[in-house]
Amino acid sequence: MIVNNNAIGVLPLKVIIPITDWKESFNIRPWMVRLDPNNENRLVKISAADTFQIRSVAESRLTKKVGLINEDNLVLLEKALTIVLKIR
């Protein structure tokens, strides 16, 4: 999942949050955001965005857009990133 601010990007990089399979043990981990499949995100199974593993990747490694995350999930991702990065 791409989460960077394009307005500040001068390098050919994107900041991403990796998505993995959902496991019930993630319920107690505040940095794991549950993503339920829907028509908008086009996920095929319940997944998790792992905000503890944010990283930058070269734009050339990104081959296709899969879907979009809804506003409710964006709010949860923001909260998880705030915890991981200790920015508030």
N, C-alpha and C positions, 0 to 999 in steps of 0.2 A: 504494500500500500504506500503510495507516494504522499508525503506530508510536508514537503518543503515549500518555502515561500519563493515563487518564481521571480518576484521583484528584486531579490538580492542575489540571484544566481549569476555569477560571472564564469564559473567553471562548468564543464559539461557533466555535472553530477546531479543526482536526485537523492534526497533524504527519504529513506523508506522504513516502514515497520513491517517485519516479516509476519506472514500469516501461516498458522499451523493448524493441525487437527485439534478440536476441542476435547479436553479431558475434564471430568468432574472435579479433579483435584485443583483445577485452575480457579474454582470458585473462591478460594481463600487467598488468592494472589491478586493484589490490587492492580498490578501492572498488566494483567491478562484481560483483554476485552473480548467478550463473547460476541460473535457475529453469526446471526441466524441467516440461512440462505433466503433470498427473495429475488424477485425479478430485477430489482435495481442493482444489487451487488453481484448477481449471477453465480454465487457460490453454490456448490453442489452438495455440501454437507455443513453441519455446524462447525464453525472454525473459531480461532482465537487470534487476535492481533497481539503480538508479544512486544509491548512497548519497552521492555528492558533490553531488547536487542536492536534498537534503532541504529542505522548505519547509513553511510553514503555509498552509492553505487554509480558506476558510469552510465550515462544515458544510453549508450550503445548496447547495454545489456538488457534494456527494457524493449521487448519486442512487440507487445500488443496490450491494449487496454481491455481489461476484463469486465469491470463494472464500476459502480459508484457506491459510496457509503452514505447512508442517510444522516440527517441532522442529529438524531438521537445518538447514533453511534459516534459521531464526531464529538459530541459533548463528553461521552464516556472516554474516548481516546484522549481528549484534552486533559481530563482529570487524571488519567493514568500517567500521561507524560509529565504532568505537574508533580506527581509523586516520585517518579523515576528521576527526573532532573532537579527536583527540589527547587523549583523556581517561584514558589509562593510561600 
